[in-house]
Amino acid sequence: MIELVGVNRSPYTRRVAITLELYGIPYRLQTLSGFGNRSEVRAANPLGRIPALILDSGETLVDSGAIIDHLDEVHGRERALVPPAGPERRAVLRVVALMMGACDKALAAAYERNHHPPEKVHQPWIDDCLAQVRQALRAVDALLDPVSSYLLLGRLTHADVAAFVAERLARGLKIDTDTETPRLRALAARLADQPAFRATEPQ
Ligand SMILES: N[C@@H](CCC(=O)N[C@@H](CS)C(=O)NCC(=O)O)C(=O)O
């Protein structure tokens, strides 16, 4: 069976786990974290990052974007959570890039805080990273039509999954999404009730 290496509190791992659930692909979660299980993670991914996806053939895929591209191919490009081509595909991928970039910046801020001795933490860098996160979240919040259940195309896409994991991470870093990005917060709350999202809730 396919093995997903990672932990669902990682936004990158969780977006892969949600996609596996939505596509109905059976998998086993090998619970390893980038900092807590360095040697095991580095054995799966020389870069030492989660997620990694180990296929039945033994081939190991790394990086959530590349893993999801493979899952889209296996599931079928026509049925995937992103259109196969054209402006609608570009619109979905733009939101995914904004939201996964926001995760990158949020983690850069968290790493500055958590992995440096207190006297070497540079608060202006943290503030700047979090300002970029907020701005990206606001741009996606502005796309949300209050009467539509999803961000784009009137259906669930990778844009919603990426927005969900980014909102969750932002909230974990004390960004008040209830006040700052209320439509995005409401989308995330609705998605949290769907089975694929519930099944991947970190323990
Ligand atoms: N671009 C990568 C980012 C993966 C990533 O940064 N994962 C974090 C966990 S949330 C990690 O493993 N960090 C450990 C490190 O960078 O050393 C992806 O989309 O999979």
The ligand as an SDF file (V2000), in Angstrom:
LIG
                    3D

 20 19  0  0  0  0  0  0  0  0999 V2000
    7.5390   22.7420   -0.7020 N   0  0  0  0  0  0  0  0  0  0  0  0
    7.4410   21.6340    0.2220 C   0  0  0  0  0  0  0  0  0  0  0  0
    7.5510   22.1430    1.6600 C   0  0  0  0  0  0  0  0  0  0  0  0
    7.6270   21.0040    2.6600 C   0  0  0  0  0  0  0  0  0  0  0  0
    8.0070   21.5000    4.0400 C   0  0  0  0  0  0  0  0  0  0  0  0
    8.5720   22.5990    4.2070 O   0  0  0  0  0  0  0  0  0  0  0  0
    7.7110   20.6820    5.0650 N   0  0  0  0  0  0  0  0  0  0  0  0
    8.0690   21.0250    6.4210 C   0  0  0  0  0  0  0  0  0  0  0  0
    7.0470   20.5150    7.4350 C   0  0  0  0  0  0  0  0  0  0  0  0
    5.5880   21.4720    7.4580 S   0  0  0  0  0  0  0  0  0  0  0  0
    9.3730   20.3510    6.7770 C   0  0  0  0  0  0  0  0  0  0  0  0
    9.5380   19.1740    6.5420 O   0  0  0  0  0  0  0  0  0  0  0  0
   10.3150   21.1240    7.3590 N   0  0  0  0  0  0  0  0  0  0  0  0
   11.5740   20.6170    7.8080 C   0  0  0  0  0  0  0  0  0  0  0  0
   12.7000   21.3460    7.1580 C   0  0  0  0  0  0  0  0  0  0  0  0
   12.4750   22.1850    6.2510 O   0  0  0  0  0  0  0  0  0  0  0  0
   13.8380   21.0690    7.5440 O   0  0  0  0  0  0  0  0  0  0  0  0
    6.1400   20.8630   -0.0330 C   0  0  0  0  0  0  0  0  0  0  0  0
    5.2260   21.4480   -0.6300 O   0  0  0  0  0  0  0  0  0  0  0  0
    6.0540   19.6590    0.2960 O   0  0  0  0  0  0  0  0  0  0  0  0
  1  2  1  0
  2  3  1  0
  2 18  1  0
  3  4  1  0
  4  5  1  0
  5  6  2  0
  5  7  1  0
  7  8  1  0
  8  9  1  0
  8 11  1  0
  9 10  1  0
 11 12  2  0
 11 13  1  0
 13 14  1  0
 14 15  1  0
 15 16  2  0
 15 17  1  0
 18 19  2  0
 18 20  1  0
M  END
$$$$
